[in-house]
Amino acid sequence: MSNLSKKKLEAEISEAFIKFQRELIGRGPQEAKTYIVSDMIISRFKGVLTVEEKHLSHHEKGRRVVKQMREILREMYSQETEAIVERITGLKVLSSHSDISTKMGERIEVYVLDKDLEKHLQDNTSSN
C-alpha cells in the first residue's frame, strides 16, 4: 500500500470505481464518494441509473427488473471490483456487499477488509 493519506486513498478508490463503471456500463455515476471506516471501504454512488432504468423505475415491475439486472451485473463483476480495492489498499477483501435504490438512483458498495485500514493509516500518520 502506498503511503497515502486517508482522503487521497478514498478519492483514488472512487476514481477507480468510476472508471470501471464507465467501461462496464458505458457511463459512470454522477457522483462517487468513498469512506474508509475501520476495516471497511464504503462507496456511495449517486446518479447511477441509465435513462432506461429511470423510466422502468416508475413501475414496481420495472424496479424489480432494474434491481435484478444490477444484482446480476454485480455478481458477474464482483471479483474485479474486489481486485480494485485490494490493489489500491494492499489488503485482502474478505467480503463485499451492494444495494441499489431505484428511488434515489444511488448505489452503495461495502468491502470488508482483513485488517483495520483506518487504524493503519492513523498509525502511519502519527509515526511520520
C-alpha positions as CSV (number, residue, x, y, z in Angstrom):
1,M,0.0,0.0,0.0
2,S,1.4,3.4,-0.9
3,N,1.9,5.9,1.8
4,L,-1.3,7.9,1.0
5,S,-3.5,10.0,3.3
6,K,-6.9,8.7,4.1
7,K,-8.6,11.3,1.9
8,K,-6.3,10.6,-1.1
9,L,-6.9,6.9,-0.7
10,E,-10.7,7.4,-0.6
11,A,-10.5,9.6,-3.7
12,E,-8.3,7.1,-5.6
13,I,-10.8,4.3,-4.8
14,S,-13.7,6.5,-6.0
15,E,-11.9,7.3,-9.2
16,A,-11.1,3.7,-10.0
17,F,-14.7,2.7,-9.4
18,I,-16.0,5.4,-11.7
19,K,-13.5,4.4,-14.5
20,F,-14.6,0.7,-14.1
21,Q,-18.3,1.5,-14.2
22,R,-17.8,3.7,-17.3
23,E,-16.1,0.8,-19.0
24,L,-18.7,-1.7,-17.9
25,I,-22.0,0.2,-18.4
26,G,-20.9,2.9,-20.7
27,R,-21.4,5.6,-18.1
28,G,-20.3,6.2,-14.6
29,P,-22.2,7.7,-11.6
30,Q,-22.7,11.5,-11.5
31,E,-21.0,11.5,-8.1
32,A,-18.9,9.0,-6.1
33,K,-17.7,9.2,-2.5
34,T,-15.7,6.6,-0.7
35,Y,-15.2,6.3,3.1
36,I,-12.7,4.3,5.0
37,V,-14.3,3.2,8.3
38,S,-12.3,0.8,10.4
39,D,-11.9,-2.4,8.3
40,M,-14.5,-1.3,5.7
41,I,-14.5,0.6,2.5
42,I,-17.9,2.2,1.9
43,S,-18.6,3.7,-1.5
44,R,-21.7,5.7,-2.3
45,F,-22.6,6.4,-6.0
46,K,-25.2,9.0,-6.9
47,G,-26.9,9.2,-10.3
48,V,-26.2,5.6,-11.4
49,L,-29.4,4.9,-13.3
50,T,-29.4,4.9,-17.1
51,V,-32.3,6.8,-18.9
52,E,-34.0,3.4,-19.5
53,E,-33.6,2.4,-15.9
54,K,-35.2,5.7,-14.7
55,H,-38.2,5.0,-16.9
56,L,-38.5,1.4,-15.6
57,S,-38.3,2.6,-12.0
58,H,-41.6,4.4,-12.3
59,H,-43.3,1.0,-12.1
60,E,-43.0,-1.7,-9.5
61,K,-42.3,-4.5,-12.0
62,G,-39.7,-2.2,-13.6
63,R,-38.0,-1.5,-10.3
64,R,-37.6,-5.3,-9.8
65,V,-36.1,-5.7,-13.2
66,V,-33.6,-3.0,-12.7
67,K,-32.6,-4.4,-9.3
68,Q,-32.3,-7.9,-10.6
69,M,-30.2,-6.8,-13.6
70,R,-27.9,-4.7,-11.4
71,E,-27.6,-7.6,-9.0
72,I,-26.6,-10.0,-11.8
73,L,-24.0,-7.5,-13.1
74,R,-22.6,-7.1,-9.6
75,E,-22.3,-10.8,-9.2
76,M,-20.6,-11.1,-12.6
77,Y,-18.0,-8.4,-11.8
78,S,-17.6,-8.6,-8.0
79,Q,-14.1,-10.2,-8.4
80,E,-13.0,-7.2,-10.5
81,T,-14.3,-4.6,-8.0
82,E,-12.7,-6.5,-5.1
83,A,-9.4,-6.6,-7.0
84,I,-9.6,-2.8,-7.4
85,V,-9.9,-2.4,-3.6
86,E,-7.1,-5.0,-3.0
87,R,-4.8,-3.3,-5.5
88,I,-5.3,0.2,-4.0
89,T,-5.3,-0.7,-0.3
90,G,-2.9,-3.6,-0.4
91,L,-5.3,-5.6,1.9
92,K,-7.4,-8.6,1.2
93,V,-11.2,-8.2,0.8
94,L,-13.0,-10.8,2.9
95,S,-16.5,-10.0,1.6
96,S,-18.4,-7.4,-0.3
97,H,-22.0,-6.2,-0.3
98,S,-24.1,-3.9,-2.5
99,D,-27.5,-2.4,-2.9
100,I,-29.2,0.0,-5.3
101,S,-32.0,2.4,-4.6
102,T,-34.1,2.9,-7.7
103,K,-36.0,5.6,-5.9
104,M,-32.9,7.7,-5.3
105,G,-30.8,6.5,-8.2
106,E,-28.0,5.6,-5.8
107,R,-25.8,2.5,-5.1
108,I,-23.8,1.6,-2.0
109,E,-20.9,-0.8,-2.1
110,V,-19.3,-2.1,1.1
111,Y,-16.0,-4.0,1.2
112,V,-14.8,-5.7,4.4
113,L,-11.0,-6.0,4.7
114,D,-8.8,-8.4,6.6
115,K,-7.3,-5.5,8.6
116,D,-8.3,-2.2,10.1
117,L,-7.2,0.1,7.3
118,E,-8.3,3.3,9.1
119,K,-6.2,2.5,12.2
120,H,-3.2,1.6,10.0
121,L,-3.5,4.9,8.2
122,Q,-3.7,6.8,11.5
123,D,-0.7,4.9,12.9
124,N,1.3,5.8,9.8
125,T,0.3,9.4,10.0
126,S,1.2,9.7,13.7
127,S,4.6,8.0,13.3
128,N,5.6,10.4,10.5
